[in-house]
Amino acid sequence: MTDKKTYRLGSSGLANSHGLIRWAMNGYRFPKDQKQMVTVISDSWNIPREAVKALLSEAVPFTVEGTDDMPVVVFTA
């Protein structure tokens, strides 16, 4: 990726973004599950797969803003 962009992954009453990202990061550690983890996060927030791979592989850091019940995961990739 040449142009970096900042992404803000918000939560809803049905899904906690921080929890989902942590879950996907854990699943991404298993090579056979990587494609599915990327698909879940990419499709959920409609963001490029390369950005998701950078996030889930921990190649880029993220921060958590908002409240505990409605966190927003922020990262740049």
Biopython code that builds the backbone (N, CA, C, O; Angstrom):
import numpy as np
from Bio.PDB.StructureBuilder import StructureBuilder

atoms = [
    (1, "MET", "N", (0.844, -1.184, 0.000)),
    (1, "MET", "CA", (0.000, 0.000, 0.000)),
    (1, "MET", "C", (0.886, 1.242, 0.000)),
    (1, "MET", "O", (1.859, 1.329, 0.748)),
    (2, "THR", "N", (0.543, 2.165, -0.821)),
    (2, "THR", "CA", (1.347, 3.376, -0.891)),
    (2, "THR", "C", (0.711, 4.521, -0.127)),
    (2, "THR", "O", (1.409, 5.244, 0.585)),
    (3, "ASP", "N", (-0.577, 4.703, -0.252)),
    (3, "ASP", "CA", (-1.272, 5.778, 0.451)),
    (3, "ASP", "C", (-1.877, 5.234, 1.729)),
    (3, "ASP", "O", (-2.714, 4.331, 1.701)),
    (4, "LYS", "N", (-1.443, 5.795, 2.854)),
    (4, "LYS", "CA", (-1.982, 5.343, 4.128)),
    (4, "LYS", "C", (-3.270, 6.092, 4.439)),
    (4, "LYS", "O", (-3.435, 7.260, 4.085)),
    (5, "LYS", "N", (-4.163, 5.401, 5.097)),
    (5, "LYS", "CA", (-5.440, 5.979, 5.463)),
    (5, "LYS", "C", (-5.732, 5.595, 6.911)),
    (5, "LYS", "O", (-5.351, 4.515, 7.361)),
    (6, "THR", "N", (-6.402, 6.472, 7.628)),
    (6, "THR", "CA", (-6.809, 6.170, 8.996)),
    (6, "THR", "C", (-8.220, 5.616, 8.979)),
    (6, "THR", "O", (-9.122, 6.188, 8.369)),
    (7, "TYR", "N", (-8.395, 4.499, 9.654)),
    (7, "TYR", "CA", (-9.686, 3.814, 9.736)),
    (7, "TYR", "C", (-10.217, 3.903, 11.158)),
    (7, "TYR", "O", (-9.460, 3.800, 12.123)),
    (8, "ARG", "N", (-11.522, 4.094, 11.278)),
    (8, "ARG", "CA", (-12.203, 4.154, 12.570)),
    (8, "ARG", "C", (-13.294, 3.098, 12.555)),
    (8, "ARG", "O", (-14.315, 3.264, 11.888)),
    (9, "LEU", "N", (-13.081, 2.013, 13.287)),
    (9, "LEU", "CA", (-14.023, 0.901, 13.306)),
    (9, "LEU", "C", (-14.928, 1.035, 14.523)),
    (9, "LEU", "O", (-14.534, 0.720, 15.646)),
    (10, "GLY", "N", (-16.130, 1.502, 14.283)),
    (10, "GLY", "CA", (-17.065, 1.752, 15.366)),
    (10, "GLY", "C", (-17.800, 0.504, 15.818)),
    (10, "GLY", "O", (-17.857, -0.499, 15.108)),
    (11, "SER", "N", (-18.357, 0.588, 17.007)),
    (11, "SER", "CA", (-19.151, -0.491, 17.584)),
    (11, "SER", "C", (-20.635, -0.198, 17.380)),
    (11, "SER", "O", (-21.021, 0.907, 16.998)),
    (12, "SER", "N", (-21.445, -1.203, 17.640)),
    (12, "SER", "CA", (-22.893, -1.035, 17.621)),
    (12, "SER", "C", (-23.460, -1.811, 18.802)),
    (12, "SER", "O", (-22.718, -2.436, 19.559)),
    (13, "GLY", "N", (-24.748, -1.765, 18.948)),
    (13, "GLY", "CA", (-25.384, -2.535, 20.017)),
    (13, "GLY", "C", (-25.203, -4.034, 19.841)),
    (13, "GLY", "O", (-25.334, -4.793, 20.801)),
    (14, "LEU", "N", (-24.903, -4.461, 18.627)),
    (14, "LEU", "CA", (-24.736, -5.884, 18.333)),
    (14, "LEU", "C", (-23.286, -6.348, 18.314)),
    (14, "LEU", "O", (-23.013, -7.534, 18.501)),
    (15, "ALA", "N", (-22.358, -5.431, 18.093)),
    (15, "ALA", "CA", (-20.959, -5.831, 17.941)),
    (15, "ALA", "C", (-20.026, -4.820, 18.598)),
    (15, "ALA", "O", (-20.144, -3.614, 18.386)),
    (16, "ASN", "N", (-19.103, -5.331, 19.393)),
    (16, "ASN", "CA", (-18.080, -4.523, 20.053)),
    (16, "ASN", "C", (-16.827, -4.594, 19.183)),
    (16, "ASN", "O", (-16.207, -5.652, 19.072)),
    (17, "SER", "N", (-16.452, -3.468, 18.564)),
    (17, "SER", "CA", (-15.337, -3.484, 17.610)),
    (17, "SER", "C", (-14.035, -3.965, 18.246)),
    (17, "SER", "O", (-13.304, -4.743, 17.632)),
    (18, "HIS", "N", (-13.737, -3.522, 19.450)),
    (18, "HIS", "CA", (-12.488, -3.928, 20.090)),
    (18, "HIS", "C", (-12.474, -5.440, 20.325)),
    (18, "HIS", "O", (-11.462, -6.098, 20.081)),
    (19, "GLY", "N", (-13.574, -5.978, 20.788)),
    (19, "GLY", "CA", (-13.668, -7.423, 21.007)),
    (19, "GLY", "C", (-13.526, -8.210, 19.713)),
    (19, "GLY", "O", (-12.836, -9.228, 19.674)),
    (20, "LEU", "N", (-14.177, -7.740, 18.656)),
    (20, "LEU", "CA", (-14.080, -8.425, 17.368)),
    (20, "LEU", "C", (-12.666, -8.374, 16.800)),
    (20, "LEU", "O", (-12.183, -9.358, 16.240)),
    (21, "ILE", "N", (-12.010, -7.238, 16.942)),
    (21, "ILE", "CA", (-10.633, -7.124, 16.433)),
    (21, "ILE", "C", (-9.712, -8.053, 17.216)),
    (21, "ILE", "O", (-8.878, -8.736, 16.621)),
    (22, "ARG", "N", (-9.848, -8.089, 18.529)),
    (22, "ARG", "CA", (-9.009, -8.992, 19.344)),
    (22, "ARG", "C", (-9.264, -10.451, 18.977)),
    (22, "ARG", "O", (-8.327, -11.244, 18.886)),
    (23, "TRP", "N", (-10.527, -10.804, 18.766)),
    (23, "TRP", "CA", (-10.894, -12.163, 18.364)),
    (23, "TRP", "C", (-10.237, -12.499, 17.029)),
    (23, "TRP", "O", (-9.651, -13.570, 16.873)),
    (24, "ALA", "N", (-10.336, -11.580, 16.067)),
    (24, "ALA", "CA", (-9.768, -11.818, 14.744)),
    (24, "ALA", "C", (-8.237, -11.868, 14.779)),
    (24, "ALA", "O", (-7.624, -12.642, 14.043)),
    (25, "MET", "N", (-7.623, -11.046, 15.629)),
    (25, "MET", "CA", (-6.159, -11.094, 15.766)),
    (25, "MET", "C", (-5.723, -12.463, 16.284)),
    (25, "MET", "O", (-4.729, -13.019, 15.816)),
    (26, "ASN", "N", (-6.449, -12.992, 17.226)),
    (26, "ASN", "CA", (-6.127, -14.308, 17.749)),
    (26, "ASN", "C", (-6.282, -15.365, 16.652)),
    (26, "ASN", "O", (-5.406, -16.212, 16.484)),
    (27, "GLY", "N", (-7.381, -15.321, 15.912)),
    (27, "GLY", "CA", (-7.596, -16.276, 14.832)),
    (27, "GLY", "C", (-6.577, -16.148, 13.719)),
    (27, "GLY", "O", (-6.228, -17.140, 13.079)),
    (28, "TYR", "N", (-6.096, -14.943, 13.481)),
    (28, "TYR", "CA", (-5.132, -14.688, 12.415)),
    (28, "TYR", "C", (-3.795, -15.375, 12.691)),
    (28, "TYR", "O", (-3.002, -15.577, 11.771)),
    (29, "ARG", "N", (-3.548, -15.723, 13.912)),
    (29, "ARG", "CA", (-2.288, -16.411, 14.260)),
    (29, "ARG", "C", (-2.203, -17.804, 13.652)),
    (29, "ARG", "O", (-1.119, -18.378, 13.554)),
    (30, "PHE", "N", (-3.349, -18.349, 13.245)),
    (30, "PHE", "CA", (-3.401, -19.679, 12.651)),
    (30, "PHE", "C", (-3.495, -19.535, 11.136)),
    (30, "PHE", "O", (-4.511, -19.063, 10.625)),
    (31, "PRO", "N", (-2.449, -19.936, 10.407)),
    (31, "PRO", "CA", (-2.426, -19.723, 8.959)),
    (31, "PRO", "C", (-3.697, -20.185, 8.233)),
    (31, "PRO", "O", (-4.149, -19.518, 7.302)),
    (32, "LYS", "N", (-4.267, -21.299, 8.643)),
    (32, "LYS", "CA", (-5.457, -21.797, 7.938)),
    (32, "LYS", "C", (-6.674, -20.907, 8.159)),
    (32, "LYS", "O", (-7.635, -20.987, 7.393)),
    (33, "ASP", "N", (-6.657, -20.058, 9.190)),
    (33, "ASP", "CA", (-7.797, -19.190, 9.495)),
    (33, "ASP", "C", (-7.612, -17.746, 9.025)),
    (33, "ASP", "O", (-8.545, -16.948, 9.111)),
    (34, "GLN", "N", (-6.438, -17.405, 8.536)),
    (34, "GLN", "CA", (-6.147, -16.017, 8.197)),
    (34, "GLN", "C", (-7.112, -15.434, 7.166)),
    (34, "GLN", "O", (-7.615, -14.326, 7.350)),
    (35, "LYS", "N", (-7.371, -16.159, 6.102)),
    (35, "LYS", "CA", (-8.243, -15.652, 5.050)),
    (35, "LYS", "C", (-9.634, -15.338, 5.604)),
    (35, "LYS", "O", (-10.206, -14.296, 5.281)),
    (36, "GLN", "N", (-10.173, -16.214, 6.423)),
    (36, "GLN", "CA", (-11.510, -15.999, 6.983)),
    (36, "GLN", "C", (-11.531, -14.809, 7.945)),
    (36, "GLN", "O", (-12.486, -14.033, 7.944)),
    (37, "MET", "N", (-10.499, -14.661, 8.753)),
    (37, "MET", "CA", (-10.452, -13.527, 9.683)),
    (37, "MET", "C", (-10.419, -12.206, 8.911)),
    (37, "MET", "O", (-11.103, -11.249, 9.276)),
    (38, "VAL", "N", (-9.626, -12.161, 7.853)),
    (38, "VAL", "CA", (-9.540, -10.951, 7.030)),
    (38, "VAL", "C", (-10.895, -10.665, 6.385)),
    (38, "VAL", "O", (-11.336, -9.517, 6.351)),
    (39, "THR", "N", (-11.545, -11.691, 5.881)),
    (39, "THR", "CA", (-12.851, -11.517, 5.249)),
    (39, "THR", "C", (-13.884, -10.972, 6.226)),
    (39, "THR", "O", (-14.628, -10.051, 5.888)),
    (40, "VAL", "N", (-13.939, -11.524, 7.426)),
    (40, "VAL", "CA", (-14.916, -11.070, 8.427)),
    (40, "VAL", "C", (-14.739, -9.584, 8.727)),
    (40, "VAL", "O", (-15.707, -8.825, 8.711)),
    (41, "ILE", "N", (-13.502, -9.171, 9.000)),
    (41, "ILE", "CA", (-13.262, -7.768, 9.361)),
    (41, "ILE", "C", (-13.423, -6.852, 8.158)),
    (41, "ILE", "O", (-14.033, -5.788, 8.269)),
    (42, "SER", "N", (-12.887, -7.246, 7.018)),
    (42, "SER", "CA", (-12.996, -6.430, 5.801)),
    (42, "SER", "C", (-14.456, -6.219, 5.412)),
    (42, "SER", "O", (-14.861, -5.097, 5.106)),
    (43, "ASP", "N", (-15.241, -7.281, 5.421)),
    (43, "ASP", "CA", (-16.643, -7.180, 5.034)),
    (43, "ASP", "C", (-17.474, -6.446, 6.083)),
    (43, "ASP", "O", (-18.425, -5.744, 5.736)),
    (44, "SER", "N", (-17.132, -6.597, 7.345)),
    (44, "SER", "CA", (-17.906, -5.953, 8.412)),
    (44, "SER", "C", (-17.815, -4.431, 8.351)),
    (44, "SER", "O", (-18.805, -3.739, 8.591)),
    (45, "TRP", "N", (-16.631, -3.908, 8.032)),
    (45, "TRP", "CA", (-16.443, -2.455, 8.006)),
    (45, "TRP", "C", (-16.169, -1.916, 6.600)),
    (45, "TRP", "O", (-15.910, -0.725, 6.430)),
    (46, "ASN", "N", (-16.227, -2.791, 5.596)),
    (46, "ASN", "CA", (-16.015, -2.389, 4.205)),
    (46, "ASN", "C", (-14.682, -1.639, 4.036)),
    (46, "ASN", "O", (-14.637, -0.518, 3.528)),
    (47, "ILE", "N", (-13.613, -2.291, 4.476)),
    (47, "ILE", "CA", (-12.281, -1.708, 4.338)),
    (47, "ILE", "C", (-11.390, -2.676, 3.559)),
    (47, "ILE", "O", (-11.649, -3.880, 3.548)),
    (48, "PRO", "N", (-10.344, -2.160, 2.908)),
    (48, "PRO", "CA", (-9.484, -3.001, 2.068)),
    (48, "PRO", "C", (-8.821, -4.136, 2.854)),
    (48, "PRO", "O", (-8.433, -3.981, 4.012)),
    (49, "ARG", "N", (-8.710, -5.256, 2.192)),
    (49, "ARG", "CA", (-8.108, -6.447, 2.822)),
    (49, "ARG", "C", (-6.658, -6.206, 3.244)),
    (49, "ARG", "O", (-6.221, -6.722, 4.272)),
    (50, "GLU", "N", (-5.919, -5.434, 2.469)),
    (50, "GLU", "CA", (-4.518, -5.167, 2.831)),
    (50, "GLU", "C", (-4.429, -4.401, 4.151)),
    (50, "GLU", "O", (-3.534, -4.657, 4.957)),
    (51, "ALA", "N", (-5.341, -3.475, 4.371)),
    (51, "ALA", "CA", (-5.364, -2.735, 5.635)),
    (51, "ALA", "C", (-5.699, -3.673, 6.784)),
    (51, "ALA", "O", (-5.108, -3.582, 7.860)),
    (52, "VAL", "N", (-6.641, -4.569, 6.557)),
    (52, "VAL", "CA", (-7.028, -5.534, 7.591)),
    (52, "VAL", "C", (-5.869, -6.470, 7.907)),
    (52, "VAL", "O", (-5.617, -6.766, 9.075)),
    (53, "LYS", "N", (-5.168, -6.935, 6.892)),
    (53, "LYS", "CA", (-4.008, -7.807, 7.121)),
    (53, "LYS", "C", (-2.962, -7.108, 7.978)),
    (53, "LYS", "O", (-2.378, -7.720, 8.871)),
    (54, "ALA", "N", (-2.726, -5.828, 7.709)),
    (54, "ALA", "CA", (-1.759, -5.065, 8.507)),
    (54, "ALA", "C", (-2.210, -4.977, 9.963)),
    (54, "ALA", "O", (-1.393, -5.092, 10.876)),
    (55, "LEU", "N", (-3.501, -4.774, 10.176)),
    (55, "LEU", "CA", (-4.030, -4.684, 11.530)),
    (55, "LEU", "C", (-3.959, -6.028, 12.255)),
    (55, "LEU", "O", (-3.441, -6.113, 13.368)),
    (56, "LEU", "N", (-4.477, -7.063, 11.624)),
    (56, "LEU", "CA", (-4.549, -8.368, 12.290)),
    (56, "LEU", "C", (-3.178, -9.002, 12.517)),
    (56, "LEU", "O", (-2.991, -9.761, 13.468)),
    (57, "SER", "N", (-2.231, -8.695, 11.653)),
    (57, "SER", "CA", (-0.874, -9.234, 11.819)),
    (57, "SER", "C", (-0.060, -8.405, 12.808)),
    (57, "SER", "O", (1.077, -8.746, 13.134)),
    (58, "GLU", "N", (-0.655, -7.317, 13.278)),
    (58, "GLU", "CA", (-0.021, -6.395, 14.218)),
    (58, "GLU", "C", (1.163, -5.663, 13.602)),
    (58, "GLU", "O", (2.076, -5.236, 14.309)),
    (59, "ALA", "N", (1.142, -5.520, 12.272)),
    (59, "ALA", "CA", (2.169, -4.728, 11.590)),
    (59, "ALA", "C", (1.964, -3.242, 11.849)),
    (59, "ALA", "O", (2.906, -2.454, 11.763)),
    (60, "VAL", "N", (0.730, -2.863, 12.168)),
    (60, "VAL", "CA", (0.413, -1.475, 12.522)),
    (60, "VAL", "C", (-0.266, -1.482, 13.894)),
    (60, "VAL", "O", (-1.008, -2.410, 14.213)),
    (61, "PRO", "N", (-0.015, -0.457, 14.699)),
    (61, "PRO", "CA", (-0.664, -0.384, 16.010)),
    (61, "PRO", "C", (-2.086, 0.166, 15.877)),
    (61, "PRO", "O", (-2.446, 0.747, 14.853)),
    (62, "PHE", "N", (-2.879, -0.025, 16.919)),
    (62, "PHE", "CA", (-4.205, 0.568, 16.954)),
    (62, "PHE", "C", (-4.450, 1.156, 18.332)),
    (62, "PHE", "O", (-3.799, 0.779, 19.307)),
    (63, "THR", "N", (-5.381, 2.068, 18.400)),
    (63, "THR", "CA", (-5.810, 2.640, 19.672)),
    (63, "THR", "C", (-7.303, 2.400, 19.802)),
    (63, "THR", "O", (-7.990, 2.088, 18.829)),
    (64, "VAL", "N", (-7.786, 2.551, 21.020)),
    (64, "VAL", "CA", (-9.215, 2.392, 21.278)),
    (64, "VAL", "C", (-9.720, 3.692, 21.874)),
    (64, "VAL", "O", (-9.214, 4.160, 22.894)),
    (65, "GLU", "N", (-10.717, 4.266, 21.232)),
    (65, "GLU", "CA", (-11.349, 5.494, 21.697)),
    (65, "GLU", "C", (-12.789, 5.169, 22.097)),
    (65, "GLU", "O", (-13.241, 4.033, 21.959)),
    (66, "GLY", "N", (-13.485, 6.161, 22.582)),
    (66, "GLY", "CA", (-14.882, 5.969, 22.945)),
    (66, "GLY", "C", (-15.025, 5.420, 24.345)),
    (66, "GLY", "O", (-14.152, 5.609, 25.192)),
    (67, "THR", "N", (-16.130, 4.739, 24.582)),
    (67, "THR", "CA", (-16.424, 4.182, 25.902)),
    (67, "THR", "C", (-16.248, 2.671, 25.887)),
    (67, "THR", "O", (-16.120, 2.063, 24.825)),
    (68, "ASP", "N", (-16.241, 2.070, 27.075)),
    (68, "ASP", "CA", (-16.080, 0.619, 27.157)),
    (68, "ASP", "C", (-17.189, -0.132, 26.427)),
    (68, "ASP", "O", (-16.939, -1.175, 25.823)),
    (69, "ASP", "N", (-18.409, 0.392, 26.481)),
    (69, "ASP", "CA", (-19.510, -0.315, 25.835)),
    (69, "ASP", "C", (-19.669, 0.043, 24.355)),
    (69, "ASP", "O", (-20.360, -0.668, 23.625)),
    (70, "MET", "N", (-19.047, 1.123, 23.904)),
    (70, "MET", "CA", (-19.101, 1.513, 22.490)),
    (70, "MET", "C", (-17.715, 1.970, 22.014)),
    (70, "MET", "O", (-17.543, 3.122, 21.615)),
    (71, "PRO", "N", (-16.733, 1.066, 22.057)),
    (71, "PRO", "CA", (-15.383, 1.452, 21.643)),
    (71, "PRO", "C", (-15.265, 1.671, 20.132)),
    (71, "PRO", "O", (-16.050, 1.147, 19.342)),
    (72, "VAL", "N", (-14.271, 2.453, 19.768)),
    (72, "VAL", "CA", (-13.930, 2.696, 18.372)),
    (72, "VAL", "C", (-12.451, 2.337, 18.222)),
    (72, "VAL", "O", (-11.599, 2.919, 18.892)),
    (73, "VAL", "N", (-12.152, 1.391, 17.353)),
    (73, "VAL", "CA", (-10.776, 0.997, 17.081)),
    (73, "VAL", "C", (-10.259, 1.899, 15.962)),
    (73, "VAL", "O", (-10.891, 2.031, 14.914)),
    (74, "VAL", "N", (-9.098, 2.520, 16.200)),
    (74, "VAL", "CA", (-8.521, 3.458, 15.233)),
    (74, "VAL", "C", (-7.126, 2.963, 14.854)),
    (74, "VAL", "O", (-6.304, 2.661, 15.719)),
    (75, "PHE", "N", (-6.872, 2.887, 13.537)),
    (75, "PHE", "CA", (-5.549, 2.503, 13.067)),
    (75, "PHE", "C", (-5.299, 3.128, 11.701)),
    (75, "PHE", "O", (-6.231, 3.516, 10.997)),
    (76, "THR", "N", (-4.038, 3.217, 11.347)),
    (76, "THR", "CA", (-3.633, 3.771, 10.059)),
    (76, "THR", "C", (-2.826, 2.715, 9.319)),
    (76, "THR", "O", (-1.867, 2.156, 9.851)),
    (77, "ALA", "N", (-3.234, 2.456, 8.084)),
    (77, "ALA", "CA", (-2.531, 1.456, 7.268)),
    (77, "ALA", "C", (-2.571, 1.893, 5.805)),
    (77, "ALA", "O", (-2.039, 1.199, 4.939)),
]
sb = StructureBuilder()
sb.init_structure("model")
sb.init_model(0)
sb.init_chain("A")
sb.init_seg("    ")
for serial, (resi, resn, name, xyz) in enumerate(atoms, 1):
    if name == "N":
        sb.init_residue(resn, " ", resi, " ")
    sb.init_atom(name, np.array(xyz, "f"), 0.0, 1.0, " ", f" {name:<3s}", serial, name[0])
structure = sb.get_structure()
